[in-house]
Amino acid sequence: MNVTAIIAAGGAGRRMGTARPKQYLPLGDLPVIVHVLKTFSRVSAVTEILLVVPRADVPRVRSEIVGRYGLDKVRRVIAGGRERQDSVAKGLAAVRAETTDIVVIHDAVRPLATPALVEAAIAGAVRWGAVATGIPVRDTVKSTDAEGWAEETLPRERLCLVQTPQAFRLEVIRRAHERAAAEGFYGTDDAALVERTGTRVRMIPGLAQNIKMTTPEDLDWARWFLEKRGRESGEGATEMPERVGCGYDSHRLVADRRLILGGVDIPHPRGLLGHSDGDALVHAVIDALLGAVGGGDIGRLFPDSDPAYRGVSSLTLLARVGSLVKEKKFEVVHLDATILMEKPKLAVHIPAMIEHLSTTLRLDAGRVNIKAKTNEGMGFVGREEGVAVFAVATVRECGR
């Protein structure tokens, strides 16, 4: 059985009253949407995730969400449509019938769903063909007329508040969307479209915590819930285990070499001696990352006896190490480095160094910090014989 998940993240979130759409807002240490994607990534039955977002967000989501957090099950980021239903339809159009039996659909702004709930929806779709999750109505429900007068008290015993995930056999949900599109019908959820085709939808228990992030109060409640769950379990609310690695590198200053630090070519009469471009800053960062993920050291991965690395840009090596970090199921949380060099002054070059490192590793620039110090005339740095760099990398487990 192959399952494709469609995560609908095309909304603007106007009721949240924030500049950023609500699916990108922080919830603990992670954006709302990342909580959702990590939940689905942990469901072994889900073989691929299709993420549908506003068209303008596609490039940024690919790099800043999927790439940064190592969400390997997200196979495609798709431009959505005008309404949620249009966005889901675009996701369905990208589903490969030859490799998909079940489609599970979820709102990107329901970050508190659990892998167990997703698994229950999938199992229900296998058994019944169409499943929606929901919770009982606890309050009294009345219908009103156009002027607000109560008309009828509805029997709440047969009512439920519908949630996602909702799961369907592929042919069931495709037929429902095709009919709705042909008739110009828009429903409030995918189950409503299936009902119109005459297919019965089985309701299964959802979770009270699985609310839709619509207002700032919803986000506050979700933060409280995660913190409470973290306290009860004895773990951090949203923290994944973190590791720290330290790196160090030094190179001699010699004539007839370019001075390259952090990928920046710095005007200077001498440069750093090395098998590659001699970028001591990047080398220290590489060793810090490798130390954090238990990946050995730079000399083991890129030996100076290998002619393939002669004169290579150290940023190329850093990109490979960034991929290794993701392969080991870690994400980079923060980098901090200190360059020890007497001359020239490096402050003017630091923003470009930060840009090169953050771009290469697909990080926010705010996650990279670089400092430059002299050694007050002491040692080989003070005598201007060479450059030394210390680096610290913090990484966090993800998707394990």
Buried (B, 14 or more C-beta within 10 A) or exposed (E): EBBBBBBBBBBEBEEBEEEEBBBBBEBBBBBBBBBBBBBBBBBEBBBBBBBBBBEEBBEEBBEBBBBBBBBBBBBBBBBBBEEBBBBBBBBBEBBEEEEBBBBBBBBBBBBBBBBEBBBBBBBBBBEBBBBBBBBEBEEEEEEEEEEEEEEEEEEEEEEBBBBBBBBBBBEBBBBBBBBBBEEEEEBEBBBBBBBEBEBEBBBBEBBEBBBBBBBBEBBEBBBEBBBEBBEEEEEBBBBBEBBEBEBEBBBBBBEEBBBBBBBBEBEBEBBBBBBBBBBBBBBBBBBBBBBBBEBEEBEEBBEEEEEEBEEBBBBBBBBEBBEBBBEBBBBBBBBBBBBBBBEBEBEEBBEBBBBBBBBBBBBEEEBBBBEBBBBEEEEBBEEBBBBBBBBBBBBBBBBE
